[in-house]
Amino acid sequence: MHYKRKESFRYTYTEPCKATFRLIKDAVGLTEPEKSKKGSCDIIDISPHGLKIFTEFSIAIEKHIHVELNFTIDESPIDLIGEFVWSHRKINGYEYGINFPEDTYTEQLIVNELKNLRKKSMNIKK
């Protein structure tokens, strides 16, 4: 069996990770991008290349807006800008898929934070 070491993985939280987000409307011409007020969301799952969030807010993702996310997986705060890929209506709100631009440093930070989180959860179970 061929093992793909470089293939990304997805970590699903047993309890969602709390995060905040701000919508960014792309700049037109020489104007600055517009940012919304902060909203709260829960991260349902995450990989080095993207994540799935749940929030009560309806977001018109077809308007090509980006999202600034702020969260902590284990200890290091992570601030990322991503792009909405899909949305699904749920009973209490909405789920959104968000992709991150390729960034080796951020990808490695997410992997390391997930490893630390997993190690801590394994030590608690012992």
C-alpha positions in Angstrom: 0.0 0.0 0.0 1.3 3.4 -1.0 1.3 5.9 1.9 0.9 9.6 1.0 2.9 11.5 3.6 2.1 14.9 2.0 -1.7 14.4 1.9 -3.5 16.7 4.3 -5.7 15.6 7.1 -8.8 17.0 8.8 -9.2 17.2 12.6 -12.8 17.1 13.9 -13.3 18.6 17.3 -15.4 16.7 19.9 -16.3 20.2 21.4 -16.2 23.0 18.8 -13.3 25.5 19.0 -14.5 29.1 19.7 -13.4 31.7 17.2 -14.1 35.2 16.0 -14.4 36.4 12.4 -14.7 39.6 10.4 -15.9 39.8 6.8 -13.6 41.7 4.4 -15.1 43.3 1.4 -12.5 43.5 -1.4 -11.0 46.9 -2.1 -12.0 48.5 -5.4 -9.4 50.7 -7.0 -7.4 52.7 -4.5 -9.9 52.4 -1.6 -9.1 50.3 1.5 -10.9 47.0 2.1 -14.0 47.3 4.3 -14.1 45.1 7.4 -17.2 44.2 9.4 -17.6 44.1 13.1 -16.4 40.9 14.8 -18.8 38.0 15.0 -18.5 34.7 16.8 -18.4 31.2 15.3 -17.5 27.6 16.2 -14.8 25.7 14.3 -16.2 22.2 13.6 -13.1 20.8 11.9 -9.8 22.1 10.6 -7.0 21.1 8.3 -3.8 22.9 7.3 -5.7 24.2 4.1 -9.1 25.1 5.5 -11.8 24.7 8.0 -15.6 24.3 8.6 -17.3 26.8 10.9 -20.8 27.2 12.3 -22.4 30.6 13.0 -25.9 32.0 13.4 -25.1 34.7 10.8 -26.2 34.4 7.1 -23.4 35.4 4.9 -23.7 36.1 1.1 -20.6 34.2 0.1 -21.3 34.7 -3.6 -20.2 38.3 -3.3 -16.6 37.2 -3.2 -15.9 38.5 0.3 -13.1 37.1 2.4 -13.0 36.3 6.1 -10.5 37.1 8.8 -10.5 34.4 11.5 -9.0 34.6 14.9 -8.7 31.5 17.1 -6.4 29.4 19.3 -6.1 25.6 18.8 -3.8 24.9 21.7 -1.6 27.8 22.9 -0.6 30.0 19.9 -3.2 32.5 18.6 -3.8 32.1 14.9 -5.0 34.9 12.6 -5.8 33.9 9.1 -7.6 35.3 6.0 -9.6 32.8 4.0 -12.1 32.5 1.3 -15.6 31.1 1.5 -16.1 28.0 -0.6 -19.5 26.7 0.3 -22.4 27.2 2.7 -25.2 25.0 4.2 -28.3 26.1 6.1 -28.7 24.3 9.4 -31.5 24.4 12.0 -29.8 27.0 14.3 -27.6 28.8 11.8 -25.2 28.1 8.9 -22.1 26.1 8.2 -19.4 27.5 5.9 -16.4 25.9 4.3 -13.3 28.2 4.2 -10.1 27.7 2.3 -6.8 29.3 3.3 -4.2 30.5 0.8 -1.0 28.4 0.6 1.3 29.4 3.4 3.9 26.9 4.7 4.4 28.7 8.0 0.7 28.8 8.8 0.2 25.2 7.7 3.0 24.0 9.9 1.7 26.1 12.9 -1.8 24.5 12.5 -0.2 21.0 12.3 2.0 21.6 15.4 -0.9 23.0 17.4 -3.1 20.0 16.6 -0.3 17.7 17.6 0.1 19.5 20.9 -3.6 19.4 21.5 -3.7 15.7 20.8 -0.8 14.9 23.1 -2.5 16.8 25.9 -5.7 15.0 25.4 -3.9 11.6 25.4 -2.1 12.5 28.7 -5.4 13.4 30.3 -6.9 10.0 29.4 -4.1 8.1 31.1 
